[in-house]
Each structure stands twice: as structure tokens, then as C-alpha cells.
Amino acid sequence: MTTETEVKKRKISRIEDILNNDVWDVDYEPHIIVDYSKCRECEWKPCIRLCPAECYTMVGGEVLFSYEGCLECGTCRVICPEKAVKWEYPKSGRGIHFRFS
């Protein structure tokens, strides 16, 4: 039987709460390269809406990408209709370190 205290410990309310436990060891060289000339041709820009880490934003009508908070899920590479994203895993030991608590 599960006690009320155990249930409260397991309850997770928001993705931000989970991500706050994680640690990033950011490399100086990005593991994702975006071809911005292809982004300009893209009508839908799904990366802006579907990146769970919100690494893609619109600034002055242009897509801006920042790899430092990347969750390494690969969503951007899969959903990009213009094939503008060159994606690789970060160098060994770099990137996100998931902490589950």
C-alpha cells in the first residue's frame, strides 16, 4: 500500500521542475548547425513551436537558435521540412546530464 507521503514525493507538476534537476556541460562548439538560408524559405518554422527546450526563437523575423539548453532529443532534425538542421550528439561527456530524483 502506498502512503500519502510517497505519492507526494512522486508527483511531478511541471516539466520545468524536472529540468531544474539536470546539469549541462556545454561544449564551445555546437552539436547542431542550422542553415539559416533554408530557414528563411520555410513557411511553417515548426522548430519554434516543437522544440521542448525552446532553443529556437523568432527575432526580427529570423529564426535564432541557441544550443546551450538543448535536451538532445533530435526533434528539430526530424521535423524540419527544409532539412536545415545538421544534428549530432555532443562530444563525449558534454551536453545534458539528466538527474532523476
C-alpha positions as CSV (number, residue, x, y, z in Angstrom):
1,M,0.0,0.0,0.0
2,T,1.3,3.5,-0.9
3,T,1.3,6.2,1.7
4,E,0.2,9.7,1.0
5,T,3.8,10.9,1.6
6,E,5.2,8.6,-1.0
7,V,2.6,9.8,-3.5
8,K,3.6,13.4,-2.9
9,K,7.3,12.6,-3.4
10,R,6.5,11.0,-6.8
11,K,4.2,13.8,-8.0
12,I,5.7,16.0,-10.7
13,S,3.8,19.1,-11.7
14,R,5.8,20.7,-14.5
15,I,8.5,19.9,-17.0
16,E,10.4,22.9,-15.6
17,D,10.6,21.2,-12.2
18,I,12.2,18.1,-13.8
19,L,14.6,20.1,-15.9
20,N,15.8,22.1,-12.9
21,N,17.5,18.9,-11.6
22,D,19.5,18.4,-14.8
23,V,23.1,19.7,-15.5
24,W,24.5,20.9,-18.7
25,D,28.2,20.7,-19.6
26,V,28.1,22.9,-22.7
27,D,30.8,22.5,-25.3
28,Y,32.2,25.5,-27.0
29,E,31.4,24.0,-30.4
30,P,27.7,23.5,-31.2
31,H,26.4,20.0,-31.9
32,I,23.7,21.5,-34.0
33,I,24.3,23.6,-37.1
34,V,21.4,25.5,-38.7
35,D,21.4,26.6,-42.3
36,Y,19.6,29.9,-41.8
37,S,19.2,30.4,-45.6
38,K,16.9,27.4,-45.6
39,C,15.0,28.7,-42.6
40,R,14.1,31.8,-44.5
41,E,12.4,29.7,-47.1
42,C,10.4,27.8,-44.5
43,E,6.8,28.9,-44.2
44,W,5.8,27.0,-41.0
45,K,9.0,27.0,-38.9
46,P,7.9,24.0,-36.8
47,C,11.1,24.1,-34.8
48,I,10.0,27.2,-33.0
49,R,6.8,25.5,-31.7
50,L,8.0,22.0,-31.2
51,C,11.5,22.2,-29.6
52,P,10.8,21.2,-26.0
53,A,13.7,23.2,-24.7
54,E,12.6,26.3,-26.7
55,C,16.1,26.6,-28.3
56,Y,14.5,28.1,-31.4
57,T,13.0,31.6,-31.3
58,M,12.0,34.3,-33.8
59,V,13.9,37.6,-33.6
60,G,13.2,40.3,-36.1
61,G,11.5,37.9,-38.5
62,E,14.5,35.5,-38.4
63,V,15.0,32.2,-36.7
64,L,17.5,32.3,-33.9
65,F,19.0,29.1,-32.4
66,S,20.8,28.7,-29.2
67,Y,22.2,25.2,-28.5
68,E,23.2,25.7,-24.9
69,G,19.9,24.4,-23.4
70,C,19.4,21.6,-25.8
71,L,17.8,18.4,-24.5
72,E,19.4,16.3,-27.3
73,C,16.1,14.9,-28.3
74,G,16.6,15.4,-32.1
75,T,13.1,16.8,-32.6
76,C,14.4,19.7,-34.7
77,R,16.2,17.5,-37.1
78,V,13.2,15.2,-37.6
79,I,10.6,17.9,-38.1
80,C,12.5,20.4,-40.2
81,P,10.8,20.4,-43.7
82,E,13.8,22.2,-45.3
83,K,16.4,19.8,-43.9
84,A,18.2,22.9,-42.5
85,V,19.4,21.2,-39.3
86,K,22.6,19.3,-39.1
87,W,22.4,17.5,-35.8
88,E,25.0,15.3,-33.9
89,Y,25.3,14.2,-30.4
90,P,27.7,16.5,-28.4
91,K,31.2,15.3,-27.8
92,S,31.6,12.5,-25.2
93,G,30.8,13.8,-21.7
94,R,29.3,17.1,-22.9
95,G,25.7,18.2,-23.2
96,I,22.9,17.5,-20.8
97,H,23.2,15.1,-17.8
98,F,19.8,14.0,-16.7
99,R,19.3,13.8,-13.0
100,F,16.3,11.9,-11.8
101,S,15.2,12.5,-8.3
